[in-house]
Amino acid sequence: MAVLIDRAEQAGIEAIVLSPALGDFNEDLRMLGIDALRAGIRVQIAPQDVARFMELAA
């Protein structure tokens, strides 16, 4: 993971690690549903990214 973050930073991209509620995002999706998955991700990303990426998926 650190290598990927380092490569992103070298390219001028801020990379952050997102954490699933359960074991992984697939499990979150299957067990909790799409709305819970979106809500869990929404609070982990920057507000401007919510507007940019999450509104399209709503």
C-alpha positions in Angstrom: 0.0 0.0 0.0 2.8 2.4 0.9 4.3 2.0 -2.6 1.0 3.0 -4.2 0.6 6.0 -2.0 4.2 7.1 -2.7 3.6 6.7 -6.5 0.5 8.8 -6.2 2.2 11.5 -4.3 5.0 11.6 -6.8 2.4 12.3 -9.5 0.9 15.1 -7.4 -2.1 13.1 -6.2 -3.1 13.0 -2.6 -3.9 9.4 -1.8 -5.7 8.3 1.4 -6.6 4.9 2.7 -10.3 4.2 3.0 -11.5 1.8 5.6 -14.5 -0.6 5.2 -16.9 -1.1 8.1 -16.5 -4.9 7.9 -13.7 -7.0 6.3 -13.6 -5.3 2.9 -15.8 -3.1 0.7 -17.3 -6.1 -1.1 -18.5 -7.5 2.3 -19.8 -4.0 3.2 -21.8 -3.9 0.0 -23.2 -7.4 0.3 -24.0 -7.3 4.1 -24.8 -3.7 4.6 -26.1 -2.5 1.2 -25.1 0.3 -1.2 -26.5 3.1 1.0 -24.4 2.1 4.0 -21.3 1.6 1.8 -21.7 5.1 0.4 -22.3 6.6 3.8 -19.2 4.9 5.2 -17.1 6.2 2.3 -18.6 9.7 2.4 -17.3 10.5 5.8 -13.8 9.4 4.9 -13.2 11.6 1.9 -12.8 15.4 1.6 -16.0 17.5 1.2 -15.0 18.6 -2.3 -14.5 15.0 -3.3 -18.0 14.1 -2.0 -19.4 16.7 -4.3 -17.2 15.6 -7.2 -17.6 11.8 -6.9 -20.4 10.8 -4.6 -23.2 13.0 -6.0 -23.0 11.2 -9.4 -23.6 7.9 -7.6 -26.6 9.1 -5.6 
